[in-house]
Amino acid sequence: MVFYTLFRRSASCFCSYSRIIFKSSRSYASKMTHRETIKPIVTSDLCSQNFDSVVLVVEDVLDASSYPILSETLQDASQVNQKFSSDIHTLTCRSLPSKRLIVSFTGHLDRDIDDARRITEASTKGLSHAIKIGSKRPLLLLGQLKSAKKLEHPWLEPSVSCLASLLGGFHALYVPLEVRESSPREGSPCTKPVQSQKAEAFGWFAGTHYAVDHEKLASLAWCLEEGLRVARDIGGSDPERMNAKNIVAYLQKELSAPVQMTASPVDQGLYPLAAIVDRGNNEKHRGHVVHLEYNGPTGKEVDPQQLATLFLVGKGVTYDTGGSDLKVNGIMATMHRDKCGAASVAGFFKILNILKPSNLKVHGTLGLVRNSIGENAYVSDEIVTSRAGVRVRVNNTDAEGRMVMTDLLCEAKEKALKVPNPRLLTIATLTGHVGLCYGQGYTGIVCNGPAKDLGEDYNYQFAGSLLGEMHEISTLRREDYDAHKADEEYADLVNSARPIAGKRSRGHQSPVAFMIVASGLDSHLKNSEKPLAYTHLDIASSHGPCPGIPTGTPILTLVSRYILPGQLMKWPNRKL
C-alpha cells in the first residue's frame, strides 16, 4: 500500500524554495558557522568559459552522438581502445575551451542487477577524477541513457536519473568538517593539502534530451545535499569534535524556524536505559537528548486526519568502546560512526528546514550518548527498569544502542497515541550482523505487524531504490522475542539475545523485538485496540565506508518517500 495521495506537496511549495535558494546567499550564510554546499550553475552551453572541464556520464559511447562538439573525440577514442565503454577516461577535446573531457561510463543499465547506483557512482567517480587532475570548475553532463528508451524502471525516469546524477556529483565535492575548519596549507610528500572546498564552481548541463526543469532539479539537489552535508558532518567527524555537546551546538547553528529544537542532558527519570549507558561519562562527554519538531502547513484540500505524522528516533552513540564488555583486538576503531543514525535524522530536518514541505509533520529524537569505560560505567548483571516499566537485566554492555533508543521510542509511542496515522521509525548503526546477512551497502528493514500490514517495508525499499539507497527486508519471528526473555524472577528481559549453541543467531532482528517489548510497543501490535506502525532501519552496513565519506543513508529514502511524490517522481500504485 502506498500513501501517494496523502503526501502530495503543492507545486507552490516547491517553487517557493526554488526562489529562496537562488537569492543572494549573503544573509543566509552570515548565520552559518560552517561552509554550506556550493550551489550548482545550470547552463545549456557546453562551450561556456565558466568551466574548466566537462564530465560526461553515459551508458554507451553511441549515446553521446547527439553532442556534435564531443562526438569526434569520442569516436576516435573508441576506435583505438576496445574497452573504451567502461571505467573513466580523460580525453583531449579541442572543441571545448578547456580541452578537458572526462568520460565516466555507467555500464549496462538493462540487466537484472542494475539500479540507480550505476548513475550516482559514475557521476561521483567522474567528478572525483576531474578534481584529481586539477579541475576547479567541472561541468557535469548526463548523457542520454539508451536503456531508458526501452525500459520503464522508475529510477530511469528523466527527473529521477538527473537528480541521482547531481547527487552523485555533490558527493564527490564534499569536504569533511574538520578539513573545512582547518587552516589551509599546501601538501607535501607526506601530507595532504588542506582546502576548504574542492571546487570553485559546479556546473550542470541542461540538455534538451531531458524534458525536465533543470533549474528546479539543481535547486532540489542542492537542498538534499545540504541535509546530507549535515549528516556527514555529524556522523563522519571524530568523537571529540562531535561529542554530544558539540553536536547540540552545531545543530543550533544549522537549524532554525520552522524546525523547533530543544536539548537537555539525559534525565535518569525520563530515560533510565539511556542514563545507565551515560553514567560512566564525565561532564565533557555528558549525554544529551535532542528533540526536533517540524509542522508543515496543511493545504485546504487535505483532511488533517488523513495525514501521517512521523516519529524518528536516531541512535547517536558518539563513541562506542563497548563499555565494560570492551571492544578489543582493534575492533574499536571506526566506532565514531556509531552516531550516524542520529546524524541522518538531523540531516533530514535540515532538508525540512530549507524546503518547508506542506502536509507533513515530523518529530525527531536524537539519543546522543558515549559508551565509555571507567569506574562509573555500567556493567553486566545490573537491572534497570525502562520508562515503560519493563525490568531489563544487562548481559552485554556493548548492546548499548538499543538501550539508548528504547526509552526515546517509548516517549515517541506516548506521543503517537495522540495523533492520527503515526509512523514510528528507529534509525541506527545497530548490528554487525546486518552486514553479515546482506553485505556492505545495504540497510536492513524490520517492521512490526501493523507496519508490515501497511506495506511499510516495501514502501521504504522502493523509495530508497529510486535514488540509490538499497534496502533488504527482514521479518520479526517468535524466536526474536524468545531470545530476550529473562529466565529468572528478577527481570523481564535481557538486553542482548542469548547465544544458541555458542552462536548468536538472528542478530539484527532480535534487537528490534527487545525495543518493542522494553518500550511497551508490544501493547500496540496487530491484535491491540490501538496498533502502532513501527519500522526499524539498521544502517550499520550502509552508512558508508570507514575510512571514507558517510552516505547519509537513509535521508534520501525519507525524502523520496515523504517529500518528492506528486512533485517530481512517479510513484506507482501497487498492491502488496
HUURBEL-V918326 format. One record per backbone hydrogen bond with DSSP energy under -0.5 kcal/mol. NH is the residue of the N-H (numbers start at 1). CO is the residue of the C=O. Records with the same first field share a line. If there is no record, write none. Layout:
NH=CO ; CO
This chain:
4=2
7=3 ; 4
8=5
9=565
13=10
14=10
15=11
16=12
17=13
18=14
19=15
20=16
21=17
22=18
23=20
27=24
29=25
30=26
31=28
32=29
41=202
42=40
43=204
46=44
48=45
51=48
52=137
53=137
54=100
55=139
56=54 ; 102
57=55 ; 141
58=56 ; 104
59=144
63=60
64=61
65=62
67=64
68=66
70=67
71=67
72=68
74=70
75=71
76=72
77=73
78=74
79=75
80=76
81=77
84=81
86=83 ; 84
89=103
91=89 ; 101
93=91 ; 99
94=92
96=93
99=96
101=91 ; 99
102=54
103=89 ; 101
104=56 ; 102
105=87 ; 103
106=58
114=111
116=465
118=115
119=116
120=116
121=117
122=118
123=119
124=120
125=121
126=122
127=123
128=124
129=125
130=126
131=127
132=128
133=129
134=131
135=130
138=201
139=53
140=138 ; 203
141=55
143=57 ; 141
144=63
146=144
148=145
149=145 ; 146
150=146 ; 147
151=147
156=153
157=154
161=157
162=158
163=159
164=160
165=161
166=162
167=163
168=164
169=165
170=166
171=167
172=168
173=169 ; 170
174=170 ; 171
180=176
181=177
182=179
185=194
188=191
191=188
194=185
195=193
198=173
200=136
201=136
203=138
204=41
205=140
206=43 ; 204
207=205
210=207
211=209
212=210
214=212
217=213
218=214
219=215
220=216
221=217
222=218
223=219
224=220
225=221
226=222
227=223
228=224
229=225
230=226
231=227
232=228
233=229
234=230
235=231
236=232
237=233
242=238
243=240
247=243
248=244
249=245
250=246
251=247
252=248
253=249 ; 250
254=250
255=251
259=256
260=293
262=291
264=289
266=287
268=266
271=267
275=271
276=272
277=273
278=274
279=275
280=277
281=278
285=282
286=283
288=368
289=264
290=366
291=262
292=364
293=260
294=362
296=294 ; 360
299=297
302=299
304=302
306=303
307=304
309=421
310=361
311=423
312=363
313=425
314=365
315=427
316=314 ; 367
317=338
318=316 ; 369
321=319 ; 371
323=371
324=378
325=322
326=324
327=321
331=328
333=330
335=332
337=334
338=335
339=336
340=337
341=315
342=315
343=339
344=340
345=341
346=342
347=343
348=344
349=345
350=346
351=347
352=348
353=349
354=350
355=351
356=352
359=297
361=308
362=294
363=310
364=292
365=312
366=290
367=314 ; 365
368=288 ; 366
369=316 ; 367
371=319
372=370
377=374
381=394
382=379
384=392
386=384 ; 390
388=518
389=386
392=384 ; 390
393=493
394=382 ; 392
399=396
403=399
404=400
405=401
406=402
407=403
409=405
410=406
411=407
412=408
413=409
414=410
415=411
416=412
417=413
418=415
419=416
423=309
424=533
425=311
426=535
427=313
428=537
430=428
435=432
436=432
437=433
438=434
439=435
441=541
442=439
443=470
444=538
445=443 ; 472
446=536
447=474
448=534
452=448
453=449
454=450
455=452
456=451
459=455
460=456
461=457
462=458
463=459
464=460
465=461
466=462 ; 463
467=463 ; 464
468=465
469=464
470=441 ; 468
472=443
474=445
476=447
480=477
481=477
482=478
483=479
484=481
485=482
486=492
487=485
488=486
492=391
493=391
494=484
495=393
498=483
500=503
501=499
503=500
505=503
510=506
512=509
513=509
514=510
515=511
516=512
517=513
518=514
519=515
520=517
521=516
522=516
523=520
524=521
525=522
528=525
532=524
533=422
534=532
535=424
536=446
537=426
538=444 ; 536
539=428 ; 537
540=428
542=539
543=539
551=543
552=543
555=552
558=554
559=555
560=556
561=557
562=558
563=559
564=559
566=569
567=564
568=564
569=564
571=569
572=570
